[in-house]
Amino acid sequence: MVRIKRERRRKLYILAAACVSCVAVLVLLTVSVFFLINRAGKGSRAPEADRALAAAPETSGAEKPLIRPEKEKTDNENNGTPDNADPQKTDTSPSSDSAPDMPEKIDDDSLQDENSLVKSDPVTGGEEEKVYITFDDGPSVFTNDILDILKKYDVKATFFVCGTGDKDESLRPVYKRIVDEGHTIGMHSYSHVYSRVYGDLDMFQYDLDKIRNLIYNETGVVPKYYRFPGGSGNTIASLPMEQYISVLYSQGMEYYDWNVYGGDSSGNRLSSDNIIKNTLDGVDRRKTAVILLHDTGSRKNTVEALPGILEGLKARDADIRAIDDDTPPLHQYLDKN
């Protein structure tokens, strides 16, 4: 009888040990699978994005940014492309769940554009005269026409774009065409709705992250140049502008206003001849000119004026360039204060 009890006890010990071993194996397999899935998820994101995220400060916005541009210059300075950027898309695209944030119509800048006109030249530190042509508000149905004209005249420009490509799928390839043809792509907010951009710093950061991620996902470029909707001298921001400027500077970005205004904002109905005259007259008053033009579906006159502007600039032997890291900042907000 004692022998039988001992045998039963031994079998129970063996069974318990087998159960513990099975549980341990299952735990080990679960941990291994989780580790592999986590590694695979990280592998799908560009290395630049991982490094940038690790170095970035936490934000309190509704959406954590995927990209934090670095300040160091790269081999592709004009567009801000990271040295070793992986052309793969980041893990999440703002277009998949954020398109409803793209309004039917952006706010009209016509009143603010004149207010933010800088009355001086950039501090260049030299005697070189340059002209920078910039287009706000795109992409639009006219962006390809603008790009065709620029290509014909062999001119590079700067496009401060919005999130309109999330609303209209046909416009999404335009972001990449801008970059592929050697132009500089910058940010002009995602929504271009003042209440969404300037409501508070969280809203500003949220909007900034969305346009930055959209540009990166479509082009592989980490954008680092910004133009405030209405300019840095706007009169509609809910907080002092230095607070929004500090957000940009904390993430290695620079902003640009303008000192030549063609007068073609959406609220204005100027003829192409008037746009040409305004632009060239403004350039004549500047040693270094940063021209503001607009790229919207309601601004066909701008497209019609562009050849005349380019011909006038070339007749003046203007050195026409796209904004890059060597472009001196032009800040209307600092001029006011």
N, C-alpha and C positions, 0 to 999 in steps of 0.2 A: 504493500500500500504506500509506504514511504517513497519507494522507487517511482511509482506511478505519479505521485504528486510532484516529485522532483522533475520528472520528464515533462509534465504539463507546464511547470514553471519555466523550464528551459525553452520550451516552444513559445511561450508568451514573450519571453525576453527577445527571442529571435524575431518574432513578429513585430514587436515594438521597435526594435532597431531598424527593421526593414521599412517601417512606416516613417521613422525619422529620416532615413536616408532618402526616401521618395520626396518628402517635403523639402529637404535641402536641395535636391536636384531641381525641383520645380522652381524654387526661389532663385537658384542660380540661372536657370533658363530665362526666367522673367527679367532678371536684371540685365542679362546679356542682350535680350531682344530690345529692351528699352534703350540700352546704350547704343546699339546699332541703329535704331530708328533716329535717335538724337543726333548721331554722327551724320546720318544720311540727310537729315533736315538742314544741318549746318553746311553740308557740302553743296547744297543747292543755292546758297547765297554767295554773292561775290565776296572774296576775301577782304576787299576794301571796305565793304559795308560792315563786316564783323569787326575789323580793327577800329573803324570809326565809332561804332556803337559802344565798344568797350571803353573808349576814351571820352565818350560824350557824357555830359552831366545829365541827370534825370530831369525830365520835364513833367509838368503837371497837366499837360494838355490831354485831350481825349485820345490822341493817337501818338504812340512813341515813334520818333523819327527813325527811319531806316538808314539815313545817310547823314554823316556829319563831315562836311568837306574840311580837308586839312589846309593849312596856310602855305605849306611849302610849294614852290613852283615845280612844275612838271614839264615833261617834254612837249606836252600839248597845252601850253599856257593859254592860248586863245580861248579854248573851250572849257578849261578846268578839268580835263580828263585825268584821272589818277594814273600814275606811272604803270601800275600793274593791275588796273581794273579788269575784272572778269566781265566780259560782255553779256553774261547771263543775267536774266532778270532777277530782282530781289524776290524774297519769299511771298510778299503780298503786294499787290498793285492797288493803288487808290481807286482805279477805275472800276474794280470789281464790285465794291460795295459803297462807293462814295459819290458816284455820278449824280445822285439827287442833290448834292451840295453845289452842283454847277447850275446857276440860275438861268432862266430863259434869256435874260438881258443883263449885261454888266452896267455898272453905274457910269453915267456920263461925266467925263473929266473936263469938259470944255471950260468950266469956270475955274477949276483948280489948276489947269495947265498954265494959264497966264499968271496965276498967283505964285506958282513954284518956279517961274522963270528966273534963273540966276542972272544977276546983273553984271557979272564979272567973268573973267577967264579962269580956267583951272590954273593952279600954281604948278607950272611945268618944270621950273628949275633950269630952263634953257630957252633958246630962241626959236626952236622948231615950231612951225605952224602946222597944225593937223586939223582934220575934220572927221568927226565920228557921226555917222548916220545911224539913228536908232529908231526902231519901230515898236510901238506898244500895242498890247491888247490881242495879238494873234494867238494861235493861227486862225485864219479866216478863209473864206472862199477865194480871197484875192492873194493869199500868201504865195501860191505857186507862180502867179503872174509877177509879183514883186521879185521873187527869186529868179525868174527868167530874165527880167530886165537887168538885175544886178549881174547876172552871168554874162549877158551881152556886153555890158560896159566894163567887165572885169573889176568889179567893186565888191569889197567885203563890208558887211554891216553887222549890226547887233540887234537881235530880236528879244525883247522882253515879253515873254509869252505868259498866257493864262491857261486855265484848265479846259478850254473850249474843246480840245480833242477828246475829252471824256464824254462830252455831250453829243458830239458828231464824230462817229467812227471814221468817216472819210477824211477827217483832218489829222488823224493820229500819225500817218506817215510823214506829215509835214515837219514834225519836230526833228525827225532823223534827217530829212533832207537839208534842213537848215545847218545842221552840224556837218553832214557829209560834204557840203559844198564850201566849207571853210568859214562859215559865219560864226559869230559868237551867240550862244543862247543864254539868256538870263531869265530871271523870275520877275513877274509882275503881279504876283499873288495867284492863287488858284481860282477864287470866285470873282474877284474884282467887285465885290459888294462891300461898301464901306462899313456897314454895320457888322459884317462877318469878319472882315480883316482887322478892324480897329476897335472891336467891342471891348476886349481886354487882352492882356498878354497871352493868356491861354488860347484864346481864339486866334490871335495872330500867329502863335507857334503852330497851331493845328493847320491853319491855312498854308503856312510856309512849308510844313512837312509834306502836305499833299502835292503842291506844285513841284517841290524838289524831287519827290519820289516819282512823280509822273514823268518828269524830264529824264531822270536816271533810267527808269524802266524802258523808256522808248528810245533812248540814244546811247546809253552807257556812259554819259557825261555826268559828272557831279557838278551841278551848277553852283556858282559862288558869287554871281553878280545879281543885284536886286534893284528894282525900281519901285518905289512906293506908289500905289494907286493915288493919283492926285499929287504926287511928288512929296518930298520931305517937308515942303512948306505948306502942305494942305491945311485947310481950316476945319476939317471934319473929324479928325482923330479924337477919340474920347480921352486919351491920356497924352501927356507931353511926349513929343516925338522922340526925345532922347531915350525913352524907355524901349520903344520899338527898335531904335538904332542899336541899343545895347544888346538886344537879342541877336541881331545879325552879327555884330562884332564878336560876341561870345562864341559864335560858331564859325568864325573865320571867313565871313562874307563882307563884301563892300557894296555900297549903294551909290547910284548915279542919278543926278538930276540933269538938267539941260540948260543951255544958255541961248539956243536958237529955236524958235517955235514957228512951225509952218502954218499954224492956225487951222489945222484940219481935224480937230476933235469932233466927236459925233454930233455935238450940238450945233456946230458951225456948218454952213453950206457954202463954203468958198469955192470959186471956180479953180480949175487946175492952174490957170495963169496967176491967180492971186497967191496960191500956195507956193508956186515957183518964186514969185517976187518976194514974198515974206521970208522964204528960206534963204535965198541968195543975199538979200539985204542984211539979214541977220548975220550971215557968215562974213560979210564985208566989214561988220563992226567988231568982229572977234579975231584974235590971233589964233586961238584954239577954240574950235566950235564943236559943241555937242548938239546935234540937231534932233528935235523931237518930231516924228511923224507917226501916223497911226495905221494899223493893219486890222480893219474891221470890215464886216460885210456891208456896212453902210458907207464906206469911204472909197468908192471907185475913183473919185476925183484925185485922191492921193496917188493911186496907181497911174493915172493919166499924167500926173505932174512929175512923176519920178524921172522919166527920161530927160525932161527939161532941166530938172535939178542937177542930175548927173552931168549933163552937157555943160551947164553953167559952172559947175565945180571944176571940171576938167579944163575948161577955158581959162580958169584962174590958176591952173597948175596946182590944185589943192592936193595935199597928201591925205587921201581918204583911207581910213583904217577902221577895223573893228575893235571894240573895247577888249583890252587884255590886262595882264597884271602890271604893265608899264603905263597904263593910262592914268593920268592924275585924277583923283576923285573930284567930282563937282557937286557941292553940297549947298543947296539953297537954305536948308535949315540953319546951318552954321552962319551963313551970311546974315540971317535975320537976328541972330543973337550975338 
